[in-house]
Each structure stands twice: as C-alpha cells, then as structure tokens.
C-alpha cells in the first residue's frame, strides 16, 4: 500500500469509527455502498475496501452476503480478556458515570459563567497536556483527571472540587481497565480529547447550556461503551 493510499484509508477508517462511536451510525445500520463512500470521501474503491477490511477486523462492521455491510458491535468484535477485578469494576463504573453526568454537567455550566481568566487558562493547559501525552504515546489518565478538576475549580464552589477529589483518578473509567484496548488506543483517546475540546470551547464562550450538554454528551459516550462491555461479560 502506498503512503498516500494508507493515509486516505486511515482517514476513512477514523471518520466511520467516529460515526459509529458517537451513535450517528448505530449497530445494525447499513453502511453506504462502495460507490457512495467513494463519492462522499473522494477516494478510490481500493481505499474504501481497505478501510472496510480494517473496520471489519476490529469488529466495527460486518458484511452480510448479498445485502451489504452493516455496523457491528466493536466491543463484541474485539478479543477481550478482562481480569476478574476489571469485570467486577463495571457496575461501579457505570454508577460513577451516572453520578458524574449530573454533577459535572452542572459544574461545566457554572464554570462557563463563573470562571476567571486564570481558571480558563488552567482548563486549557490540562487539555493541551492531554494532547501532548497522546502525541507522545504517554499515559493520559493524569491529564484527563486534571482537565475535569480544573473545571470543578472554575465553579468557585468547593463542593464540586471536594467530590471529584474524593474519587481521584479512578473517576477516569479507562484507568480501571488497563487491558481494555481503549486504554491505549490513539484514535479513541483523540476522540475523548475532541470531546474535551467541545467542553472547553463552551466554557470559553461563556455558554452554560452548551457546556452542560457537551459534558453530558462526553459522559454518555463513556456510558454507552461500558454498557456494551457489560453485555459481553
């Protein structure tokens, strides 16, 4: 495969994975046909077929003879071998995400109208730290936690800080699942970082409702993935 074709195939893979992981394409949905994908993305049939092959091997899509290609279950398609401790952590992780959705959704909204310039800079710095960690292939749990802590601090309400500090870095779900591919998967981490970017932008624009909804969407995406994981155990 040439470098250009490889790059184009990866771009198509990333776009389709994003649509699947964000729910734009749901399990069971039929993918556009090869000609439609070629026209939509301006790539060759070879690129489309290579991208679909990669997505199929990862469990994101499944071909049905004579009908087409359909969205699969990426968790089910992966060969997962969670430890007993990890499996036991799934229910608690879902409960924590449910709680965080309520608490941190409101924290983001409050931060949007209360944050100082220095507090906004701290949120931005944590977001940048995560980007650099992803780029360098380093662990991202600490930077992720710092991002959420910076938002809690920007509420200027100590109870939001106290609650998140109580949970510590275990508030970041993938830290509890080191054998899960998402823990080190670059495309997934970049998606998380992009979600953080939406939250940051809303806070910077002093838009409380957008900040609240962006944080809720971020938590919902995590909930969806861990529910899928629970169903496979």
LOZA-918358 format. One line per 8 residues: number of its first residue (from 1); their letters; for each residue x, y, z of N, C-alpha, C. Coordinates in steps of 0.05 Angstrom, whole numbers. Layout:
residues N
NUM) A) X/Y/Z/X/Y/Z/X/Y/Z | ...
This chain:
residues 233
1) XXXXXXXX) 17/-24/0/0/0/0/18/25/0 | 12/44/-18/28/69/-18/21/85/6 | 39/104/13/34/121/36/9/138/33 | 4/148/8/-20/164/3/-45/148/7 | -45/123/-4/-69/106/-1/-73/98/28 | -51/93/42/-53/86/70/-65/109/86 | -56/134/80/-66/157/95/-96/161/89 | -104/158/64/-132/162/56/-150/140/69
9) XXXXXXXX) -139/115/70/-154/94/83/-158/99/113 | -137/109/126/-138/115/154/-158/137/160 | -159/157/142/-178/179/146/-206/169/144 | -211/151/125/-238/139/122/-245/122/146 | -225/106/155/-230/90/179/-237/107/203 | -222/128/208/-226/146/231/-254/159/230 | -262/167/206/-288/180/203/-311/161/208 | -309/137/197/-330/117/202/-331/108/231
17) XXXXXXXX) -307/104/243/-306/97/271/-319/118/288 | -314/143/282/-325/166/297/-356/165/295 | -366/161/271/-395/160/267/-408/137/283 | -394/114/284/-404/91/299/-402/96/329 | -380/106/338/-376/110/367/-393/133/378 | -401/152/362/-418/174/371/-447/168/367 | -454/145/354/-482/138/351/-494/148/325 | -479/162/309/-490/171/283/-497/147/266
25) XXXXXXXX) -480/127/268/-486/101/255/-489/81/278 | -512/68/280/-517/50/303/-515/21/294 | -511/4/314/-508/-24/308/-532/-34/292 | -527/-48/270/-548/-57/252/-553/-39/228 | -544/-14/230/-547/4/207/-531/-6/183 | -541/-1/159/-526/-9/136/-507/14/127 | -483/8/121/-464/28/112/-471/36/83 | -463/60/75/-467/68/47/-452/48/29
33) XXXXXXXX) -460/46/4/-447/27/-14/-419/37/-21 | -403/20/-33/-376/28/-41/-376/53/-59 | -393/54/-80/-393/78/-96/-401/103/-81 | -419/100/-62/-428/123/-46/-405/133/-28 | -390/114/-16/-367/122/0/-346/135/-16 | -341/124/-40/-321/136/-59/-328/165/-65 | -354/169/-71/-363/196/-78/-362/215/-54 | -371/205/-31/-372/222/-7/-344/231/3
41) XXXXXXXX) -325/213/1/-298/218/12/-277/224/-10 | -285/222/-35/-266/228/-57/-242/209/-58 | -248/183/-53/-226/164/-53/-232/141/-73 | -212/124/-78/-216/102/-96/-230/79/-83 | -239/60/-100/-252/36/-90/-232/20/-73 | -207/20/-81/-186/5/-66/-184/16/-38 | -184/42/-35/-182/55/-8/-207/47/8 | -230/48/-4/-255/41/10/-253/12/20
49) XXXXXXXX) -244/-6/3/-244/-35/10/-223/-40/32 | -201/-26/31/-180/-30/52/-191/-19/79 | -205/3/78/-216/15/103/-237/-4/115 | -255/-14/98/-276/-33/107/-263/-58/119 | -242/-68/106/-229/-92/116/-218/-88/144 | -205/-64/148/-195/-58/175/-217/-56/196 | -238/-42/188/-261/-39/207/-274/-66/213 | -275/-83/193/-286/-110/197/-269/-126/217
57) XXXXXXXX) -243/-125/214/-225/-140/231/-227/-130/260 | -234/-105/264/-236/-93/291/-264/-97/302 | -283/-108/286/-310/-113/295/-329/-90/291 | -320/-69/278/-338/-45/275/-359/-50/254 | -353/-66/234/-373/-72/214/-373/-102/208 | -395/-111/195/-397/-140/188/-411/-141/161 | -400/-157/142/-413/-160/116/-435/-181/118 | -457/-176/103/-478/-196/101/-481/-203/71
65) XXXXXXXX) -477/-228/65/-476/-237/37/-501/-228/21 | -496/-214/-1/-518/-206/-18/-533/-182/-8 | -526/-171/15/-542/-148/26/-525/-123/30 | -500/-127/37/-483/-104/42/-467/-106/67 | -457/-83/76/-441/-82/101/-457/-67/122 | -457/-78/146/-473/-67/168/-455/-61/192 | -464/-42/208/-450/-34/232/-451/-57/252 | -428/-65/263/-427/-86/283/-425/-75/311
73) XXXXXXXX) -415/-91/328/-410/-84/356/-380/-85/361 | -367/-61/362/-338/-61/364/-328/-75/389 | -343/-74/411/-334/-88/435/-335/-118/431 | -358/-127/419/-361/-155/415/-341/-166/395 | -332/-148/377/-313/-157/356/-285/-158/366 | -279/-148/389/-252/-148/400/-249/-174/417 | -224/-183/417/-218/-206/434/-211/-195/462 | -230/-193/479/-226/-181/505/-222/-203/526
81) XXXXXXXX) -203/-199/543/-199/-217/565/-194/-201/590 | -216/-191/602/-215/-174/625/-208/-191/650 | -194/-179/668/-187/-192/693/-212/-193/711 | -213/-210/731/-237/-211/749/-241/-184/763 | -220/-170/769/-222/-144/782/-235/-124/763 | -227/-125/738/-239/-107/718/-269/-112/714 | -276/-138/712/-304/-145/708/-320/-136/732 | -310/-139/756/-324/-130/780/-327/-100/781
89) XXXXXXXX) -309/-85/767/-310/-56/767/-331/-44/749 | -342/-60/730/-360/-49/710/-385/-36/723 | -400/-49/741/-424/-37/752/-418/-11/767 | -396/-11/782/-389/14/797/-381/36/777 | -368/29/755/-360/49/736/-385/62/723 | -405/46/717/-430/57/706/-444/75/726 | -444/67/751/-457/84/772/-442/110/775 | -415/109/774/-399/133/777/-404/152/753
97) XXXXXXXX) -405/141/729/-410/158/706/-438/171/707 | -457/156/717/-484/168/721/-483/191/740 | -469/188/762/-467/209/782/-451/233/770 | -429/227/756/-413/249/745/-428/264/724 | -445/251/709/-461/265/688/-477/287/701 | -490/281/724/-506/302/737/-488/323/750 | -468/315/765/-451/334/779/-433/350/760 | -420/337/742/-401/352/725/-415/366/702
105) XXXXXXXX) -439/357/694/-454/373/675/-460/400/686 | -469/401/711/-476/426/724/-450/442/729 | -429/428/737/-404/442/742/-394/457/717 | -396/444/694/-388/456/669/-404/481/663 | -430/479/668/-448/502/664/-440/525/682 | -436/519/707/-428/540/726/-401/552/719 | -382/535/712/-356/545/704/-357/564/680 | -377/559/663/-379/576/639/-385/605/645
113) XXXXXXXX) -399/610/667/-404/638/674/-389/648/699 | -375/631/713/-360/640/736/-330/639/732 | -320/624/713/-291/621/711/-276/647/707 | -253/649/720/-235/672/716/-217/666/692 | -203/686/683/-184/682/661/-163/661/668 | -154/662/693/-134/643/702/-145/614/703 | -170/612/711/-182/585/713/-187/574/685 | -195/591/666/-198/582/639/-171/573/628
121) XXXXXXXX) -150/587/634/-123/580/625/-115/553/636 | -123/547/661/-116/521/674/-131/498/659 | -156/503/652/-171/482/637/-157/478/610 | -150/500/597/-137/498/571/-110/484/573 | -95/489/594/-69/476/598/-72/446/602 | -92/438/617/-97/409/621/-105/396/595 | -120/410/579/-128/399/553/-104/396/535 | -86/416/536/-62/414/520/-44/392/529
129) XXXXXXXX) -42/388/555/-25/367/566/-35/340/556 | -61/336/555/-71/310/545/-64/307/515 | -66/328/500/-59/326/471/-30/318/468 | -12/330/484/16/324/482/22/295/491 | 7/286/511/10/258/520/2/238/499 | -20/244/485/-29/227/464/-8/226/442 | 2/249/434/21/251/413/46/235/419 | 54/236/445/79/223/453/75/193/460
137) XXXXXXXX) 50/184/460/44/157/467/47/152/497 | 43/172/513/45/170/542/18/166/555 | 17/157/580/-9/154/594/-24/181/595 | -50/179/594/-66/204/593/-85/207/617 | -85/188/635/-104/189/657/-100/214/674 | -75/221/680/-70/244/697/-80/270/684 | -74/273/658/-82/298/644/-112/299/642 | -125/276/638/-154/275/636/-166/284/662
145) XXXXXXXX) -156/273/684/-166/280/711/-162/310/717 | -139/320/709/-133/348/714/-152/366/699 | -160/358/675/-179/373/660/-206/376/675 | -216/353/685/-241/354/699/-238/369/726 | -216/366/739/-211/380/764/-210/411/759 | -198/419/737/-196/447/731/-224/459/726 | -241/444/714/-269/453/711/-283/456/738 | -279/435/755/-291/436/781/-281/461/797
153) XXXXXXXX) -255/467/795/-244/490/808/-256/516/797 | -262/516/771/-273/540/758/-301/546/766 | -315/528/780/-342/534/790/-340/553/814 | -316/554/827/-312/570/851/-332/561/873 | -337/535/873/-354/522/893/-338/498/902 | -329/499/927/-310/478/937/-322/450/937 | -348/448/938/-360/422/939/-356/406/914 | -356/419/891/-350/405/866/-322/394/866
161) XXXXXXXX) -303/410/877/-275/402/878/-273/379/898 | -286/381/921/-284/360/941/-294/333/931 | -316/334/916/-328/309/906/-309/295/886 | -299/311/868/-281/299/847/-255/290/860 | -245/305/879/-221/297/893/-225/271/909 | -249/267/919/-255/243/934/-251/218/916 | -260/220/891/-257/198/873/-229/195/863 | -215/217/860/-187/216/850/-187/207/821
169) XXXXXXXX) -164/196/812/-161/189/784/-178/165/776 | -189/151/796/-207/129/788/-233/139/776 | -237/165/777/-260/177/763/-258/174/733 | -233/170/723/-229/166/695/-232/136/689 | -254/128/677/-260/99/674/-238/81/663 | -225/90/641/-206/72/629/-182/65/647 | -178/81/667/-156/76/686/-162/50/702 | -187/42/704/-194/18/718/-194/-7/700
177) XXXXXXXX) -189/-3/674/-190/-25/655/-164/-25/638 | -141/-30/650/-116/-29/635/-114/-49/611 | -130/-71/612/-128/-90/590/-147/-83/567 | -165/-63/571/-183/-55/550/-168/-39/529 | -172/-46/504/-157/-32/482/-160/-2/483 | -183/9/492/-187/37/493/-166/51/511 | -155/37/530/-136/49/549/-112/61/534 | -105/50/512/-81/60/497/-86/65/468
185) XXXXXXXX) -111/62/459/-118/66/431/-118/95/423 | -101/103/405/-97/131/399/-122/144/387 | -136/130/369/-160/141/357/-181/146/378 | -184/128/397/-203/132/418/-195/155/436 | -170/157/444/-161/179/461/-164/206/447 | -160/206/421/-163/231/406/-193/239/406 | -211/220/405/-239/225/407/-246/237/434 | -235/226/455/-240/237/482/-230/265/483
193) XXXXXXXX) -206/270/472/-194/297/473/-212/316/457 | -223/307/435/-241/325/419/-266/332/435 | -276/313/451/-299/318/468/-292/339/489 | -268/337/500/-258/357/519/-257/384/506 | -248/384/480/-246/410/466/-273/424/463 | -295/408/459/-321/419/457/-330/432/484 | -323/418/506/-330/429/532/-314/455/537 | -289/454/532/-272/478/535/-282/501/519
201) XXXXXXXX) -289/497/494/-299/518/477/-324/531/488 | -342/515/499/-367/525/510/-361/542/535 | -343/532/552/-335/548/576/-322/574/568 | -304/572/549/-290/597/540/-310/617/528 | -331/607/515/-351/625/503/-372/634/523 | -369/625/548/-388/632/569/-417/624/561 | -419/599/552/-445/588/543/-452/565/562 | -466/571/584/-472/550/604/-487/526/593
209) XXXXXXXX) -507/530/577/-523/508/567/-507/490/548 | -491/502/531/-474/486/513/-453/471/529 | -442/483/550/-422/470/567/-435/446/581 | -459/450/591/-473/428/604/-478/405/585 | -488/411/562/-495/390/542/-470/376/532 | -448/391/528/-423/379/519/-412/360/539 | -413/367/565/-404/349/586/-422/324/588 | -448/328/585/-466/305/586/-461/286/563
217) XXXXXXXX) -456/298/539/-450/281/516/-425/265/520 | -405/278/532/-380/265/539/-384/241/557 | -400/245/578/-406/223/597/-423/201/584 | -442/209/568/-460/190/555/-444/171/536 | -424/183/522/-407/167/505/-393/145/521 | -383/153/544/-369/133/561/-389/112/572 | -412/121/580/-432/102/590/-439/82/569 | -443/91/544/-450/73/522/-429/51/519
225) XXXXXXXX) -404/59/519/-383/39/515/-382/19/538 | -385/27/563/-383/9/585/-408/-8/588 | -431/2/579/-454/-16/578/-450/-38/558 | -439/-31/535/-433/-51/515/-414/-72/526 | -394/-62/541/-375/-80/553/-388/-99/573 | -406/-88/589/-420/-105/609/-437/-127/596 | -448/-121/572/-465/-140/558/-448/-164/548 | -422/-160/545/-405/-181/534/-394/-200/556
233) X) -399/-193/581/-388/-209/603/-407/-230/612
